[in-house]
Amino acid sequence: MSKKIEHKSKVDFERKPWIGKFKGLKIICIVSFALALWVGYQIIRAEGDWGKGILWGFIFGASIVLVYFGMNLFHSLMNKNKND
């Protein structure tokens, strides 16, 4: 009987997130902003085109945030009944 209780607590531990949702959002925003700046800087430095650099920097930065929210949506849809 004790083995079943140990196994259940182990499974519950594995299903918990490592960091909170708000802290994850802050980290993702910082990383995406840094990536946007880096990509924009690289394009502006290489080609001298500010418009293209800002556009591609925004696209790369927004893609990181889009993946974060997409994965949150996916997990919320797939784990609806597993929280019990």
C-alpha angles and dihedrals in degrees: 000000000000091000091060092051092048091049093049093051090049092053091048090052092052093053095057119097118248095225134018124266095245093048090049090051091052092050093047091049091051093047093046092048091050091049091048091052092046095049092044092049093049093051094044091048094047101041105014091228109134095186094054091045093052092045095051092042090054092046094052094044093047092048091061092052091045091054090049094053092041092055092046089053092047093051093045090053095045098043101047098116098030096075092081 
